[in-house]
Amino acid sequence: MITITKEFSFEAAHALEGYDGPCRNIHGHSYKLSVTVTGKPITDPASPKKGMVMDFSDLKKIVKTQIVDPLDHALILPSDTGIRFSSEAAGQFAKIHMVDYQPTSENLLIDFAKKIRALLPGGVRLTSLKLRETANSYAEWHPGQDD
C-alpha cells in the first residue's frame, strides 16, 4: 500500500455560536488542508495511470470542487445561528456558506471526509485529513471504528 498527500489552502471566516471566547466573533483564517489517501498503485499496463495510487490532479479536482472552491473567501456559519443579514448586507457578502454544525476545525474535517470519501475511486481510501487554522493550531481526522 502506498500513501499520497495533496495540500491545499483557502481563506475563510467563521464564527462559533455560543462559544465562551473571542472566536464567537466573526474572524478569519488562512486554512491549510492536507488530504492523504492510500491504495495500491495501478498495475494495468494499458492504463495511463499505471504506477499511480491515484492521479494527483484527480484528487485536486475532488477537493477543489467539494471544499476549496465553495469555502475560499466565504463566511462559514451554522445554519441555526442567530446571526441575520439584511438583504443589502447579504448582497455585499454573497459568499455565506451555511453548515448544519458548529464550524470548528474538527467538525469541518468530519464534513470534508464525507465529501471526499464519496468521490474517491475504487481501491483508494481516505486515511487522514489535517486542517491547519493557524501556524500553531490544527486538527486531524483519521477513520474510526464507526466509519
N, CA, C and O atoms as a GROMACS GRO file, in nm:
protein
  588
    1MET      N    1   0.085  -0.118   0.000
    1MET     CA    2   0.000   0.000   0.000
    1MET      C    3   0.089   0.124   0.000
    1MET      O    4   0.194   0.129   0.065
    2ILE      N    5   0.046   0.222  -0.073
    2ILE     CA    6   0.118   0.349  -0.082
    2ILE      C    7   0.024   0.461  -0.040
    2ILE      O    8  -0.096   0.459  -0.069
    3THR      N    9   0.080   0.558   0.029
    3THR     CA   10   0.005   0.675   0.075
    3THR      C   11   0.053   0.797  -0.002
    3THR      O   12   0.174   0.819  -0.016
    4ILE      N   13  -0.041   0.876  -0.053
    4ILE     CA   14  -0.007   1.003  -0.118
    4ILE      C   15  -0.084   1.116  -0.049
    4ILE      O   16  -0.193   1.096   0.004
    5THR      N   17  -0.025   1.234  -0.051
    5THR     CA   18  -0.086   1.351   0.013
    5THR      C   19  -0.082   1.469  -0.082
    5THR      O   20   0.017   1.493  -0.151
    6LYS      N   21  -0.192   1.542  -0.085
    6LYS     CA   22  -0.202   1.668  -0.161
    6LYS      C   23  -0.241   1.777  -0.063
    6LYS      O   24  -0.325   1.755   0.024
    7GLU      N   25  -0.180   1.894  -0.077
    7GLU     CA   26  -0.205   2.005   0.014
    7GLU      C   27  -0.278   2.117  -0.058
    7GLU      O   28  -0.257   2.143  -0.176
    8PHE      N   29  -0.365   2.183   0.018
    8PHE     CA   30  -0.449   2.291  -0.035
    8PHE      C   31  -0.450   2.406   0.065
    8PHE      O   32  -0.416   2.388   0.182
    9SER      N   33  -0.488   2.523   0.018
    9SER     CA   34  -0.505   2.637   0.109
    9SER      C   35  -0.627   2.716   0.064
    9SER      O   36  -0.660   2.722  -0.055
   10PHE      N   37  -0.692   2.778   0.162
   10PHE     CA   38  -0.805   2.865   0.132
   10PHE      C   39  -0.822   2.962   0.249
   10PHE      O   40  -0.782   2.934   0.362
   11GLU      N   41  -0.884   3.074   0.219
   11GLU     CA   42  -0.912   3.177   0.318
   11GLU      C   43  -1.061   3.173   0.349
   11GLU      O   44  -1.143   3.167   0.258
   12ALA      N   45  -1.094   3.175   0.476
   12ALA     CA   46  -1.236   3.174   0.513
   12ALA      C   47  -1.254   3.237   0.650
   12ALA      O   48  -1.161   3.243   0.730
   13ALA      N   49  -1.374   3.284   0.674
   13ALA     CA   50  -1.411   3.339   0.805
   13ALA      C   51  -1.518   3.250   0.864
   13ALA      O   52  -1.592   3.182   0.792
   14HIS      N   53  -1.528   3.253   0.996
   14HIS     CA   54  -1.636   3.180   1.063
   14HIS      C   55  -1.662   3.247   1.197
   14HIS      O   56  -1.589   3.336   1.239
   15ALA      N   57  -1.767   3.202   1.263
   15ALA     CA   58  -1.799   3.246   1.398
   15ALA      C   59  -1.854   3.123   1.470
   15ALA      O   60  -1.927   3.043   1.411
   16LEU      N   61  -1.818   3.109   1.596
   16LEU     CA   62  -1.863   2.994   1.674
   16LEU      C   63  -1.975   3.038   1.767
   16LEU      O   64  -1.953   3.101   1.870
   17GLU      N   65  -2.096   3.002   1.727
   17GLU     CA   66  -2.218   3.039   1.800
   17GLU      C   67  -2.213   2.987   1.943
   17GLU      O   68  -2.193   2.868   1.965
   18GLY      N   69  -2.231   3.076   2.042
   18GLY     CA   70  -2.238   3.036   2.182
   18GLY      C   71  -2.105   3.007   2.247
   18GLY      O   72  -2.100   2.970   2.365
   19TYR      N   73  -1.995   3.021   2.174
   19TYR     CA   74  -1.862   2.994   2.230
   19TYR      C   75  -1.830   3.096   2.338
   19TYR      O   76  -1.875   3.211   2.330
   20ASP      N   77  -1.754   3.056   2.439
   20ASP     CA   78  -1.725   3.145   2.552
   20ASP      C   79  -1.593   3.219   2.539
   20ASP      O   80  -1.538   3.265   2.640
   21GLY      N   81  -1.541   3.232   2.419
   21GLY     CA   82  -1.417   3.305   2.397
   21GLY      C   83  -1.429   3.395   2.275
   21GLY      O   84  -1.537   3.410   2.219
   22PRO      N   85  -1.319   3.455   2.235
   22PRO     CA   86  -1.323   3.552   2.125
   22PRO      C   87  -1.365   3.494   1.990
   22PRO      O   88  -1.404   3.569   1.901
   23CYS      N   89  -1.357   3.363   1.973
   23CYS     CA   90  -1.395   3.302   1.844
   23CYS      C   91  -1.546   3.301   1.822
   23CYS      O   92  -1.593   3.253   1.719
   24ARG      N   93  -1.621   3.353   1.918
   24ARG     CA   94  -1.766   3.369   1.895
   24ARG      C   95  -1.790   3.483   1.796
   24ARG      O   96  -1.897   3.492   1.735
   25ASN      N   97  -1.691   3.570   1.780
   25ASN     CA   98  -1.699   3.681   1.685
   25ASN      C   99  -1.655   3.634   1.546
   25ASN      O  100  -1.574   3.541   1.534
   26ILE      N  101  -1.707   3.697   1.444
   26ILE     CA  102  -1.664   3.665   1.308
   26ILE      C  103  -1.515   3.698   1.296
   26ILE      O  104  -1.472   3.809   1.328
   27HIS      N  105  -1.439   3.600   1.249
   27HIS     CA  106  -1.295   3.616   1.231
   27HIS      C  107  -1.249   3.522   1.120
   27HIS      O  108  -1.322   3.429   1.084
   28GLY      N  109  -1.131   3.545   1.067
   28GLY     CA  110  -1.085   3.466   0.953
   28GLY      C  111  -0.959   3.387   0.979
   28GLY      O  112  -0.886   3.412   1.074
   29HIS      N  113  -0.937   3.290   0.890
   29HIS     CA  114  -0.818   3.205   0.896
   29HIS      C  115  -0.763   3.184   0.756
   29HIS      O  116  -0.836   3.189   0.657
   30SER      N  117  -0.634   3.159   0.750
   30SER     CA  118  -0.570   3.110   0.629
   30SER      C  119  -0.554   2.960   0.649
   30SER      O  120  -0.453   2.914   0.701
   31TYR      N  121  -0.654   2.884   0.606
   31TYR     CA  122  -0.656   2.740   0.629
   31TYR      C  123  -0.558   2.669   0.536
   31TYR      O  124  -0.540   2.708   0.421
   32LYS      N  125  -0.496   2.564   0.589
   32LYS     CA  126  -0.411   2.474   0.511
   32LYS      C  127  -0.468   2.334   0.533
   32LYS      O  128  -0.480   2.288   0.647
   33LEU      N  129  -0.502   2.266   0.424
   33LEU     CA  130  -0.562   2.134   0.432
   33LEU      C  131  -0.471   2.032   0.363
   33LEU      O  132  -0.432   2.050   0.248
   34SER      N  133  -0.438   1.925   0.436
   34SER     CA  134  -0.363   1.813   0.379
   34SER      C  135  -0.457   1.695   0.367
   34SER      O  136  -0.523   1.657   0.464
   35VAL      N  137  -0.463   1.636   0.248
   35VAL     CA  138  -0.551   1.523   0.221
   35VAL      C  139  -0.463   1.403   0.186
   35VAL      O  140  -0.384   1.408   0.091
   36THR      N  141  -0.477   1.296   0.263
   36THR     CA  142  -0.394   1.177   0.244
   36THR      C  143  -0.484   1.058   0.210
   36THR      O  144  -0.581   1.029   0.280
   37VAL      N  145  -0.448   0.990   0.101
   37VAL     CA  146  -0.520   0.870   0.059
   37VAL      C  147  -0.421   0.755   0.046
   37VAL      O  148  -0.301   0.776   0.027
   38THR      N  149  -0.474   0.633   0.056
   38THR     CA  150  -0.392   0.513   0.049
   38THR      C  151  -0.452   0.414  -0.048
   38THR      O  152  -0.575   0.401  -0.058
   39GLY      N  153  -0.367   0.344  -0.120
   39GLY     CA  154  -0.412   0.240  -0.212
   39GLY      C  155  -0.294   0.171  -0.274
   39GLY      O  156  -0.178   0.202  -0.244
   40LYS      N  157  -0.323   0.077  -0.362
   40LYS     CA  158  -0.218   0.007  -0.434
   40LYS      C  159  -0.198   0.076  -0.568
   40LYS      O  160  -0.296   0.113  -0.633
   41PRO      N  161  -0.075   0.095  -0.610
   41PRO     CA  162  -0.052   0.154  -0.742
   41PRO      C  163  -0.117   0.068  -0.851
   41PRO      O  164  -0.118  -0.055  -0.843
   42ILE      N  165  -0.171   0.134  -0.950
   42ILE     CA  166  -0.235   0.066  -1.064
   42ILE      C  167  -0.129  -0.012  -1.140
   42ILE      O  168  -0.023   0.042  -1.174
   43THR      N  169  -0.158  -0.138  -1.168
   43THR     CA  170  -0.062  -0.224  -1.238
   43THR      C  171  -0.102  -0.254  -1.382
   43THR      O  172  -0.023  -0.314  -1.455
   44ASP      N  173  -0.220  -0.215  -1.423
   44ASP     CA  174  -0.267  -0.241  -1.559
   44ASP      C  175  -0.174  -0.172  -1.658
   44ASP      O  176  -0.166  -0.050  -1.660
   45PRO      N  177  -0.104  -0.251  -1.742
   45PRO     CA  178  -0.008  -0.189  -1.836
   45PRO      C  179  -0.075  -0.098  -1.940
   45PRO      O  180  -0.009  -0.014  -2.001
   46ALA      N  181  -0.206  -0.114  -1.959
   46ALA     CA  182  -0.276  -0.031  -2.058
   46ALA      C  183  -0.328   0.100  -1.998
   46ALA      O  184  -0.373   0.188  -2.071
   47SER      N  185  -0.322   0.112  -1.866
   47SER     CA  186  -0.376   0.231  -1.800
   47SER      C  187  -0.279   0.348  -1.810
   47SER      O  188  -0.160   0.332  -1.786
   48PRO      N  189  -0.331   0.466  -1.845
   48PRO     CA  190  -0.244   0.584  -1.846
   48PRO      C  191  -0.204   0.625  -1.702
   48PRO      O  192  -0.115   0.708  -1.684
   49LYS      N  193  -0.269   0.567  -1.603
   49LYS     CA  194  -0.239   0.597  -1.462
   49LYS      C  195  -0.152   0.487  -1.400
   49LYS      O  196  -0.138   0.480  -1.278
   50LYS      N  197  -0.093   0.402  -1.483
   50LYS     CA  198  -0.010   0.292  -1.435
   50LYS      C  199   0.097   0.344  -1.339
   50LYS      O  200   0.167   0.442  -1.367
   51GLY      N  201   0.108   0.277  -1.225
   51GLY     CA  202   0.208   0.316  -1.126
   51GLY      C  203   0.157   0.417  -1.024
   51GLY      O  204   0.228   0.449  -0.929
   52MET      N  205   0.036   0.468  -1.043
   52MET     CA  206  -0.021   0.567  -0.951
   52MET      C  207  -0.125   0.503  -0.860
   52MET      O  208  -0.199   0.414  -0.902
   53VAL      N  209  -0.131   0.549  -0.736
   53VAL     CA  210  -0.242   0.515  -0.648
   53VAL      C  211  -0.366   0.586  -0.702
   53VAL      O  212  -0.474   0.530  -0.714
   54MET      N  213  -0.345   0.712  -0.733
   54MET     CA  214  -0.448   0.799  -0.786
   54MET      C  215  -0.377   0.919  -0.847
   54MET      O  216  -0.276   0.965  -0.793
   55ASP      N  217  -0.426   0.968  -0.956
   55ASP     CA  218  -0.366   1.085  -1.018
   55ASP      C  219  -0.384   1.204  -0.924
   55ASP      O  220  -0.496   1.233  -0.881
   56PHE      N  221  -0.276   1.274  -0.893
   56PHE     CA  222  -0.285   1.392  -0.805
   56PHE      C  223  -0.386   1.494  -0.860
   56PHE      O  224  -0.456   1.560  -0.784
   57SER      N  225  -0.394   1.505  -0.992
   57SER     CA  226  -0.488   1.603  -1.049
   57SER      C  227  -0.633   1.561  -1.025
   57SER      O  228  -0.720   1.647  -1.011
   58ASP      N  229  -0.661   1.431  -1.020
   58ASP     CA  230  -0.796   1.384  -0.988
   58ASP      C  231  -0.831   1.414  -0.842
   58ASP      O  232  -0.944   1.454  -0.812
   59LEU      N  233  -0.736   1.394  -0.753
   59LEU     CA  234  -0.758   1.428  -0.612
   59LEU      C  235  -0.780   1.578  -0.597
   59LEU      O  236  -0.865   1.622  -0.521
   60LYS      N  237  -0.702   1.656  -0.671
   60LYS     CA  238  -0.716   1.801  -0.667
   60LYS      C  239  -0.856   1.843  -0.712
   60LYS      O  240  -0.917   1.931  -0.650
   61LYS      N  241  -0.909   1.782  -0.818
   61LYS     CA  242  -1.043   1.816  -0.867
   61LYS      C  243  -1.148   1.791  -0.759
   61LYS      O  244  -1.237   1.873  -0.737
   62ILE      N  245  -1.138   1.676  -0.694
   62ILE     CA  246  -1.235   1.642  -0.589
   62ILE      C  247  -1.232   1.745  -0.478
   62ILE      O  248  -1.336   1.798  -0.439
   63VAL      N  249  -1.114   1.774  -0.426
   63VAL     CA  250  -1.102   1.864  -0.311
   63VAL      C  251  -1.137   2.008  -0.349
   63VAL      O  252  -1.201   2.078  -0.272
   64LYS      N  253  -1.095   2.051  -0.466
   64LYS     CA  254  -1.128   2.188  -0.508
   64LYS      C  255  -1.278   2.206  -0.527
   64LYS      O  256  -1.334   2.306  -0.481
   65THR      N  257  -1.345   2.112  -0.593
   65THR     CA  258  -1.488   2.130  -0.619
   65THR      C  259  -1.573   2.113  -0.494
   65THR      O  260  -1.675   2.181  -0.478
   66GLN      N  261  -1.534   2.024  -0.404
   66GLN     CA  262  -1.614   1.995  -0.287
   66GLN      C  263  -1.584   2.085  -0.167
   66GLN      O  264  -1.672   2.109  -0.084
   67ILE      N  265  -1.459   2.135  -0.158
   67ILE     CA  266  -1.419   2.207  -0.037
   67ILE      C  267  -1.361   2.346  -0.067
   67ILE      O  268  -1.416   2.446  -0.022
   68VAL      N  269  -1.254   2.351  -0.141
   68VAL     CA  270  -1.182   2.477  -0.159
   68VAL      C  271  -1.266   2.582  -0.230
   68VAL      O  272  -1.282   2.693  -0.180
   69ASP      N  273  -1.321   2.549  -0.346
   69ASP     CA  274  -1.398   2.649  -0.421
   69ASP      C  275  -1.519   2.701  -0.343
   69ASP      O  276  -1.541   2.822  -0.340
   70PRO      N  277  -1.600   2.614  -0.279
   70PRO     CA  278  -1.714   2.667  -0.203
   70PRO      C  279  -1.674   2.749  -0.079
   70PRO      O  280  -1.746   2.840  -0.040
   71LEU      N  281  -1.561   2.716  -0.018
   71LEU     CA  282  -1.525   2.782   0.109
   71LEU      C  283  -1.426   2.897   0.096
   71LEU      O  284  -1.418   2.981   0.186
   72ASP      N  285  -1.351   2.903  -0.012
   72ASP     CA  286  -1.249   3.008  -0.024
   72ASP      C  287  -1.316   3.145  -0.025
   72ASP      O  288  -1.405   3.172  -0.106
   73HIS      N  289  -1.272   3.230   0.064
   73HIS     CA  290  -1.325   3.366   0.082
   73HIS      C  291  -1.474   3.367   0.114
   73HIS      O  292  -1.547   3.456   0.073
   74ALA      N  293  -1.516   3.265   0.190
   74ALA     CA  294  -1.656   3.257   0.234
   74ALA      C  295  -1.663   3.283   0.384
   74ALA      O  296  -1.563   3.275   0.455
   75LEU      N  297  -1.782   3.314   0.429
   75LEU     CA  298  -1.814   3.323   0.571
   75LEU      C  299  -1.891   3.196   0.604
   75LEU      O  300  -1.998   3.172   0.550
   76ILE      N  301  -1.835   3.115   0.693
   76ILE     CA  302  -1.896   2.986   0.730
   76ILE      C  303  -1.969   3.004   0.862
   76ILE      O  304  -1.910   3.040   0.964
   77LEU      N  305  -2.100   2.976   0.859
   77LEU     CA  306  -2.182   2.992   0.978
   77LEU      C  307  -2.272   2.870   0.997
   77LEU      O  308  -2.311   2.806   0.900
   78PRO      N  309  -2.305   2.839   1.124
   78PRO     CA  310  -2.401   2.731   1.147
   78PRO      C  311  -2.540   2.776   1.099
   78PRO      O  312  -2.577   2.892   1.117
   79SER      N  313  -2.615   2.684   1.039
   79SER     CA  314  -2.746   2.721   0.984
   79SER      C  315  -2.844   2.765   1.092
   79SER      O  316  -2.939   2.838   1.062
   80ASP      N  317  -2.823   2.722   1.216
   80ASP     CA  318  -2.914   2.762   1.323
   80ASP      C  319  -2.863   2.886   1.398
   80ASP      O  320  -2.907   2.913   1.510
   81THR      N  321  -2.771   2.958   1.338
   81THR     CA  322  -2.714   3.076   1.403
   81THR      C  323  -2.819   3.186   1.421
   81THR      O  324  -2.916   3.194   1.347
   82GLY      N  325  -2.796   3.267   1.521
   82GLY     CA  326  -2.882   3.382   1.543
   82GLY      C  327  -2.841   3.500   1.458
   82GLY      O  328  -2.909   3.603   1.458
   83ILE      N  329  -2.730   3.488   1.387
   83ILE     CA  330  -2.682   3.597   1.303
   83ILE      C  331  -2.771   3.608   1.180
   83ILE      O  332  -2.795   3.510   1.110
   84ARG      N  333  -2.820   3.727   1.155
   84ARG     CA  334  -2.907   3.752   1.040
   84ARG      C  335  -2.849   3.869   0.961
   84ARG      O  336  -2.790   3.961   1.018
   85PHE      N  337  -2.868   3.864   0.831
   85PHE     CA  338  -2.819   3.969   0.744
   85PHE      C  339  -2.936   4.033   0.672
   85PHE      O  340  -3.027   3.964   0.626
   86SER      N  341  -2.934   4.165   0.663
   86SER     CA  342  -3.035   4.233   0.582
   86SER      C  343  -3.012   4.196   0.437
   86SER      O  344  -2.904   4.148   0.402
   87SER      N  345  -3.110   4.217   0.352
   87SER     CA  346  -3.092   4.184   0.210
   87SER      C  347  -2.977   4.264   0.150
   87SER      O  348  -2.906   4.215   0.062
   88GLU      N  349  -2.957   4.388   0.197
   88GLU     CA  350  -2.846   4.469   0.148
   88GLU      C  351  -2.713   4.409   0.191
   88GLU      O  352  -2.621   4.399   0.110
   89ALA      N  353  -2.702   4.369   0.317
   89ALA     CA  354  -2.578   4.308   0.366
   89ALA      C  355  -2.553   4.174   0.299
   89ALA      O  356  -2.439   4.143   0.264
   90ALA      N  357  -2.658   4.096   0.280
   90ALA     CA  358  -2.642   3.966   0.215
   90ALA      C  359  -2.591   3.984   0.073
   90ALA      O  360  -2.515   3.900   0.023
   91GLY      N  361  -2.631   4.090   0.007
   91GLY     CA  362  -2.582   4.119  -0.128
   91GLY      C  363  -2.434   4.155  -0.129
   91GLY      O  364  -2.362   4.118  -0.221
   92GLN      N  365  -2.390   4.226  -0.027
   92GLN     CA  366  -2.249   4.262  -0.016
   92GLN      C  367  -2.163   4.143   0.022
   92GLN      O  368  -2.048   4.131  -0.021
   93PHE      N  369  -2.220   4.054   0.102
   93PHE     CA  370  -2.147   3.937   0.150
   93PHE      C  371  -2.211   3.813   0.090
   93PHE      O  372  -2.269   3.731   0.161
   94ALA      N  373  -2.201   3.800  -0.041
   94ALA     CA  374  -2.274   3.696  -0.113
   94ALA      C  375  -2.222   3.557  -0.085
   94ALA      O  376  -2.296   3.460  -0.107
   95LYS      N  377  -2.102   3.542  -0.040
   95LYS     CA  378  -2.047   3.408  -0.022
   95LYS      C  379  -2.057   3.367   0.125
   95LYS      O  380  -1.957   3.361   0.197
   96ILE      N  381  -2.179   3.340   0.167
   96ILE     CA  382  -2.205   3.293   0.302
   96ILE      C  383  -2.238   3.144   0.290
   96ILE      O  384  -2.331   3.106   0.220
   97HIS      N  385  -2.160   3.063   0.358
   97HIS     CA  386  -2.174   2.917   0.349
   97HIS      C  387  -2.232   2.866   0.481
   97HIS      O  388  -2.165   2.868   0.584
   98MET      N  389  -2.357   2.822   0.476
   98MET     CA  390  -2.423   2.772   0.597
   98MET      C  391  -2.400   2.622   0.611
   98MET      O  392  -2.408   2.548   0.513
   99VAL      N  393  -2.370   2.578   0.732
   99VAL     CA  394  -2.347   2.436   0.760
   99VAL      C  395  -2.438   2.391   0.874
   99VAL      O  396  -2.485   2.473   0.952
  100ASP      N  397  -2.462   2.262   0.883
  100ASP     CA  398  -2.552   2.207   0.984
  100ASP      C  399  -2.478   2.169   1.113
  100ASP      O  400  -2.518   2.076   1.183
  101TYR      N  401  -2.371   2.240   1.143
  101TYR     CA  402  -2.290   2.211   1.260
  101TYR      C  403  -2.213   2.335   1.301
  101TYR      O  404  -2.205   2.432   1.226
  102GLN      N  405  -2.157   2.332   1.420
  102GLN     CA  406  -2.068   2.440   1.465
  102GLN      C  407  -1.942   2.433   1.379
  102GLN      O  408  -1.878   2.327   1.376
  103PRO      N  409  -1.903   2.539   1.308
  103PRO     CA  410  -1.792   2.532   1.213
  103PRO      C  411  -1.652   2.536   1.276
  103PRO      O  412  -1.570   2.622   1.244
  104THR      N  413  -1.628   2.443   1.366
  104THR     CA  414  -1.495   2.426   1.423
  104THR      C  415  -1.408   2.349   1.323
  104THR      O  416  -1.461   2.288   1.230
  105SER      N  417  -1.280   2.351   1.342
  105SER     CA  418  -1.192   2.273   1.255
  105SER      C  419  -1.227   2.125   1.262
  105SER      O  420  -1.225   2.054   1.161
  106GLU      N  421  -1.259   2.078   1.382
  106GLU     CA  422  -1.294   1.937   1.399
  106GLU      C  423  -1.416   1.899   1.316
  106GLU      O  424  -1.414   1.799   1.244
  107ASN      N  425  -1.521   1.979   1.326
  107ASN     CA  426  -1.644   1.949   1.251
  107ASN      C  427  -1.627   1.969   1.101
  107ASN      O  428  -1.685   1.896   1.021
  108LEU      N  429  -1.548   2.068   1.062
  108LEU     CA  430  -1.520   2.086   0.920
  108LEU      C  431  -1.454   1.960   0.865
  108LEU      O  432  -1.487   1.916   0.755
  109LEU      N  433  -1.360   1.902   0.939
  109LEU     CA  434  -1.291   1.782   0.892
  109LEU      C  435  -1.387   1.664   0.875
  109LEU      O  436  -1.375   1.588   0.779
  110ILE      N  437  -1.480   1.648   0.966
  110ILE     CA  438  -1.579   1.540   0.953
  110ILE      C  439  -1.659   1.558   0.824
  110ILE      O  440  -1.682   1.462   0.751
  111ASP      N  441  -1.700   1.680   0.797
  111ASP     CA  442  -1.774   1.712   0.675
  111ASP      C  443  -1.686   1.688   0.552
  111ASP      O  444  -1.732   1.627   0.454
  112PHE      N  445  -1.564   1.734   0.555
  112PHE     CA  446  -1.472   1.717   0.442
  112PHE      C  447  -1.453   1.567   0.412
  112PHE      O  448  -1.453   1.525   0.296
  113ALA      N  449  -1.435   1.488   0.517
  113ALA     CA  450  -1.412   1.345   0.499
  113ALA      C  451  -1.529   1.279   0.426
  113ALA      O  452  -1.507   1.199   0.334
  114LYS      N  453  -1.650   1.312   0.464
  114LYS     CA  454  -1.768   1.255   0.397
  114LYS      C  455  -1.769   1.292   0.249
  114LYS      O  456  -1.795   1.207   0.163
  115LYS      N  457  -1.741   1.416   0.220
  115LYS     CA  458  -1.745   1.462   0.081
  115LYS      C  459  -1.635   1.399  -0.004
  115LYS      O  460  -1.660   1.359  -0.118
  116ILE      N  461  -1.516   1.390   0.050
  116ILE     CA  462  -1.404   1.333  -0.027
  116ILE      C  463  -1.422   1.184  -0.046
  116ILE      O  464  -1.404   1.133  -0.156
  117ARG      N  465  -1.457   1.112   0.061
  117ARG     CA  466  -1.472   0.966   0.053
  117ARG      C  467  -1.574   0.925  -0.052
  117ARG      O  468  -1.556   0.824  -0.121
  118ALA      N  469  -1.680   1.002  -0.065
  118ALA     CA  470  -1.786   0.968  -0.160
  118ALA      C  471  -1.739   0.972  -0.306
  118ALA      O  472  -1.803   0.912  -0.392
  119LEU      N  473  -1.629   1.040  -0.333
  119LEU     CA  474  -1.585   1.059  -0.471
  119LEU      C  475  -1.452   0.991  -0.506
  119LEU      O  476  -1.405   1.003  -0.619
  120LEU      N  477  -1.393   0.922  -0.412
  120LEU     CA  478  -1.266   0.855  -0.439
  120LEU      C  479  -1.289   0.732  -0.528
  120LEU      O  480  -1.393   0.667  -0.519
  121PRO      N  481  -1.193   0.702  -0.614
  121PRO     CA  482  -1.207   0.582  -0.698
  121PRO      C  483  -1.197   0.454  -0.614
  121PRO      O  484  -1.144   0.456  -0.503
  122GLY      N  485  -1.248   0.345  -0.669
  122GLY     CA  486  -1.242   0.217  -0.600
  122GLY      C  487  -1.098   0.180  -0.567
  122GLY      O  488  -1.006   0.207  -0.645
  123GLY      N  489  -1.080   0.120  -0.452
  123GLY     CA  490  -0.947   0.078  -0.411
  123GLY      C  491  -0.863   0.186  -0.345
  123GLY      O  492  -0.753   0.159  -0.298
  124VAL      N  493  -0.915   0.308  -0.341
  124VAL     CA  494  -0.844   0.420  -0.277
  124VAL      C  495  -0.926   0.462  -0.156
  124VAL      O  496  -1.046   0.485  -0.166
  125ARG      N  497  -0.858   0.474  -0.042
  125ARG     CA  498  -0.932   0.515   0.078
  125ARG      C  499  -0.868   0.638   0.141
  125ARG      O  500  -0.746   0.656   0.137
  126LEU      N  501  -0.952   0.719   0.198
  126LEU     CA  502  -0.906   0.838   0.269
  126LEU      C  503  -0.849   0.793   0.402
  126LEU      O  504  -0.918   0.728   0.481
  127THR      N  505  -0.722   0.827   0.428
  127THR     CA  506  -0.659   0.780   0.552
  127THR      C  507  -0.632   0.891   0.653
  127THR      O  508  -0.616   0.863   0.772
  128SER      N  509  -0.629   1.016   0.607
  128SER     CA  510  -0.618   1.125   0.704
  128SER      C  511  -0.642   1.259   0.638
  128SER      O  512  -0.622   1.278   0.518
  129LEU      N  513  -0.686   1.352   0.722
  129LEU     CA  514  -0.700   1.492   0.685
  129LEU      C  515  -0.637   1.573   0.796
  129LEU      O  516  -0.647   1.538   0.914
  130LYS      N  517  -0.572   1.681   0.758
  130LYS     CA  518  -0.515   1.773   0.857
  130LYS      C  519  -0.555   1.913   0.815
  130LYS      O  520  -0.528   1.956   0.703
  131LEU      N  521  -0.621   1.984   0.906
  131LEU     CA  522  -0.665   2.121   0.877
  131LEU      C  523  -0.595   2.216   0.974
  131LEU      O  524  -0.621   2.215   1.094
  132ARG      N  525  -0.508   2.297   0.918
  132ARG     CA  526  -0.433   2.394   0.997
  132ARG      C  527  -0.509   2.526   0.993
  132ARG      O  528  -0.533   2.582   0.886
  133GLU      N  529  -0.547   2.574   1.111
  133GLU     CA  530  -0.621   2.700   1.124
  133GLU      C  531  -0.525   2.818   1.138
  133GLU      O  532  -0.547   2.925   1.082
  134THR      N  533  -0.419   2.796   1.212
  134THR     CA  534  -0.316   2.898   1.233
  134THR      C  535  -0.180   2.828   1.222
  134THR      O  536  -0.175   2.707   1.201
  135ALA      N  537  -0.074   2.904   1.235
  135ALA     CA  538   0.061   2.846   1.225
  135ALA      C  539   0.087   2.740   1.332
  135ALA      O  540   0.169   2.650   1.311
  136ASN      N  541   0.018   2.750   1.445
  136ASN     CA  542   0.046   2.654   1.552
  136ASN      C  543  -0.078   2.581   1.605
  136ASN      O  544  -0.074   2.526   1.715
  137SER      N  545  -0.186   2.580   1.528
  137SER     CA  546  -0.308   2.510   1.570
  137SER      C  547  -0.369   2.435   1.452
  137SER      O  548  -0.393   2.492   1.346
  138TYR      N  549  -0.394   2.306   1.474
  138TYR     CA  550  -0.457   2.226   1.369
  138TYR      C  551  -0.535   2.111   1.429
  138TYR      O  552  -0.516   2.074   1.546
  139ALA      N  553  -0.624   2.054   1.347
  139ALA     CA  554  -0.700   1.935   1.383
  139ALA      C  555  -0.671   1.829   1.278
  139ALA      O  556  -0.642   1.861   1.162
  140GLU      N  557  -0.680   1.703   1.320
  140GLU     CA  558  -0.659   1.592   1.228
  140GLU      C  559  -0.778   1.497   1.232
  140GLU      O  560  -0.841   1.479   1.336
  141TRP      N  561  -0.807   1.437   1.116
  141TRP     CA  562  -0.911   1.336   1.106
  141TRP      C  563  -0.846   1.206   1.060
  141TRP      O  564  -0.765   1.206   0.968
  142HIS      N  565  -0.884   1.097   1.126
  142HIS     CA  566  -0.844   0.962   1.085
  142HIS      C  567  -0.969   0.875   1.092
  142HIS      O  568  -1.054   0.896   1.178
  143PRO      N  569  -0.982   0.778   1.001
  143PRO     CA  570  -1.101   0.693   1.007
  143PRO      C  571  -1.109   0.621   1.140
  143PRO      O  572  -1.008   0.573   1.193
  144GLY      N  573  -1.230   0.613   1.193
  144GLY     CA  574  -1.250   0.545   1.321
  144GLY      C  575  -1.327   0.416   1.302
  144GLY      O  576  -1.359   0.377   1.190
  145GLN      N  577  -1.355   0.352   1.411
  145GLN     CA  578  -1.426   0.224   1.407
  145GLN      C  579  -1.569   0.240   1.359
  145GLN      O  580  -1.628   0.144   1.307
  146ASP      N  581  -1.627   0.357   1.375
  146ASP     CA  582  -1.766   0.377   1.335
  146ASP      C  583  -1.778   0.432   1.193
  146ASP      O  584  -1.889   0.468   1.151
  147ASP      N  585  -1.669   0.439   1.118
  147ASP     CA  586  -1.674   0.491   0.981
  147ASP      C  587  -1.720   0.385   0.884
  147ASP      O  588  -1.731   0.410   0.764
   0.00000   0.00000   0.00000
